[in-house]
Amino acid sequence: MLLITCPWCGPRAHIEFTYGGDATVDRPADPDAVSAEEWLDHVYIRDNPRGPHNEWWQHTSGCRSWIKVKRDTWTHRVHGSGPPGSDLGEDEHR
């Protein structure tokens, strides 16, 4: 079981959360200027990192807030978490 600390509710079991994706990928600044092929890459093409990685999680069974979590994808150890604007450090694999 993963133990994820919600900044507002405190430590909780991971079953209270829903994984939301890679927190290192930014949405294009001007979506109208992006081609269909670039959108396809943005939505579906992702790295599969091994090691500490920043991710989005939603506390769906709690306060329903989105949080940023640094989780090791190899060991599943949670290295930290915080509100969406948190600086949890760079991914070590990049």
Backbone hydrogen bonds, N-H to C=O, Kabsch-Sander energy under -0.5 kcal/mol:
donor,donor_aa,acceptor,acceptor_aa,energy
4,I,2,L,-0.6
4,I,12,R,-2.6
6,C,4,I,-0.8
6,C,10,G,-2.3
10,G,6,C,-2.3
12,R,4,I,-2.6
14,H,2,L,-2.0
16,E,13,A,-2.1
17,F,14,H,-2.0
18,T,58,Q,-2.2
20,G,56,W,-3.6
21,G,56,W,-0.8
23,A,54,N,-2.0
25,V,22,D,-0.7
26,D,24,T,-0.6
33,A,30,D,-1.8
34,V,31,P,-1.2
39,W,35,S,-2.2
40,L,36,A,-2.3
41,D,37,E,-2.2
42,H,38,E,-2.5
43,V,39,W,-2.8
44,Y,40,L,-2.6
45,I,40,L,-0.6
45,I,41,D,-1.5
46,R,44,Y,-0.7
51,G,49,P,-0.5
53,H,71,R,-1.6
55,E,69,V,-2.9
56,W,21,G,-3.0
57,W,67,I,-2.3
58,Q,18,T,-2.6
59,H,65,S,-2.8
60,T,58,Q,-2.2
61,S,16,E,-2.6
62,G,59,H,-1.5
64,R,59,H,-2.6
67,I,57,W,-3.1
68,K,82,G,-2.7
69,V,55,E,-2.8
70,K,80,G,-2.7
71,R,53,H,-2.6
71,R,69,V,-0.7
72,D,77,R,-2.9
73,T,51,G,-2.3
73,T,71,R,-0.7
76,H,72,D,-2.7
79,H,70,K,-3.1
79,H,77,R,-0.6
80,G,70,K,-1.1
82,G,68,K,-2.0
86,S,83,P,-2.3
88,L,86,S,-0.9
92,E,52,P,-0.7
93,H,52,P,-0.6
94,R,91,D,-0.9
